[in-house]
Every structure is written in C-alpha cells, then in structure tokens.
Amino acid sequence: QVQLQESGPGLLKPSETLSLTCTVSGGSISSYYWGWIRQPPGKGLEWIGYIYYSGSTSYNPSLKSRVTTSVDTSKNQFSLKLSSVTAADTAVYYCARHSYDSKSGYNWFDPWGQGTLVTVSS
Amino acid sequence: DIQMTQSPSSLSASVGDRVTITCRASQSMTSYLNWYQQKPGKAPKLLIYAASSLQSGVPSRFSGGGSGTDFTLTISSLQPEDFATYYCQQSYSTPRTFGQGTKVEIK
C-alpha cells in the first residue's frame, strides 16, 4: 500500500524558509494530486495546497504569496516551501495523497504521512 | 471560502452508545463532504468520503449522511478505539476547509 513520509528541519528562526519533502513509497507519484495540510499544536487542520504530478498547483489564498510546491517524479517525491515564517507557522505539517474520482469529481485526502512538527522560534 | 461548523465541539459517551456528529456548510455542496478520525499524536484517517461512502477497511458501525449543507457522522455502537477527534472537510471548492473538530471522550 502507498505510504508517505515527511522530512525536513524541525526548528526554524523567524523569516527563514520552511522546506519539507514528502517521499511516496509503495506506489507511483504519477497520475495523482498530492497535498499539504498543517495543524498548529492543539488546533484544527488547515489546507495549504496541492500539486499534480505534472506540476499544476492550487494553494490556499491565505498562504499563496509564501507557498511554493514542486514534484520530482524520478524520486517519487514532492516538496513544500513556505517563506518568511513566523511563530504562527509552528505546526505539524502533513503530506497526503489528494485522491479524485474522475467520474464524479469527489475527492479526499488518503493516505496521510505521519506528520512532522516544525517549530518557529528565535 | 466555505465555512464548516461542527457540533458539538466535544461530547462524552459510553461504550455501546450511538453517537451522532453534525457538520454544517456555509453554502450548498451536494455530497462533497469527507470525515476523518484523528487520535492523539497521529495523522487523520479517512473514514467517509462523498458524504456516505465508507472507506475500505473502516468498520461498518461508522456511517455518513446528508447533502447540501447539512451532514452527519454516526457511530452506531461506540467502541473503546473510537475515542478520538473527528473532522469534516469539504471537497467542493478551494480552499479546501475543515470543521473545527469534535472530540469524543469517555463518559
């Protein structure tokens, strides 16, 4: 079965750029959308955006000016960059497959990576 | 953005109880609604997609219903492993948005 694993630095200083990679195993990254979701400690879930394996993207308008995503099909990986981080960006960051039913248009997040905590502190 | 509002925010229930969680959307979205379960320290897990379709491997005591703006997640007989936080999520438009969560605790 498909498994996802996030990796990247766990501690950043304000104004730095957050960089995370999600490695997909047990299946190909091709023909799917891949997403990022975050969860501040003790709070709810916030959708960051998604990228199609071909490179097309969609981002949350609240973060769009600071977010960049990319995909590397040769490595079966996709990545997230979030610039100019502040303490408000402290959260567990999850990657997930954004599955679509092409006939109905219904879509959902499954599976998810285990998540990685990114803390922004001076 | 579509706002998702869950109720209640938390509830206490006993093993064997029937539990229903409600999710209301700020605009109609037919059946573009998913439900997730999250346990402490773990990633969310998909339970229900397209409002009422049970994800493979999820016990049949979980069921989803509703359409338009009002949706429900029902656990027919609460089991010890069901104590968790549950989130609804709309998949109708971007940005995708989640409800604030409903924490199901042991009574």
Boltz contact constraints between the chains, C-beta under 6 A:
constraints:
  - contact:
      token1: [A, 44]
      token2: [B, 98]
      max_distance: 6.0
  - contact:
      token1: [A, 44]
      token2: [B, 100]
      max_distance: 6.0
  - contact:
      token1: [A, 44]
      token2: [B, 101]
      max_distance: 6.0
  - contact:
      token1: [A, 45]
      token2: [B, 98]
      max_distance: 6.0
  - contact:
      token1: [A, 47]
      token2: [B, 95]
      max_distance: 6.0
  - contact:
      token1: [A, 47]
      token2: [B, 96]
      max_distance: 6.0
  - contact:
      token1: [A, 58]
      token2: [B, 94]
      max_distance: 6.0
  - contact:
      token1: [A, 60]
      token2: [B, 95]
      max_distance: 6.0
  - contact:
      token1: [A, 94]
      token2: [B, 43]
      max_distance: 6.0
  - contact:
      token1: [A, 106]
      token2: [B, 50]
      max_distance: 6.0
  - contact:
      token1: [A, 107]
      token2: [B, 91]
      max_distance: 6.0
  - contact:
      token1: [A, 108]
      token2: [B, 34]
      max_distance: 6.0
  - contact:
      token1: [A, 108]
      token2: [B, 46]
      max_distance: 6.0
  - contact:
      token1: [A, 108]
      token2: [B, 49]
      max_distance: 6.0
  - contact:
      token1: [A, 110]
      token2: [B, 46]
      max_distance: 6.0
  - contact:
      token1: [A, 112]
      token2: [B, 43]
      max_distance: 6.0
  - contact:
      token1: [A, 112]
      token2: [B, 44]
      max_distance: 6.0
  - contact:
      token1: [A, 114]
      token2: [B, 43]
      max_distance: 6.0
  - contact:
      token1: [A, 115]
      token2: [B, 43]
      max_distance: 6.0
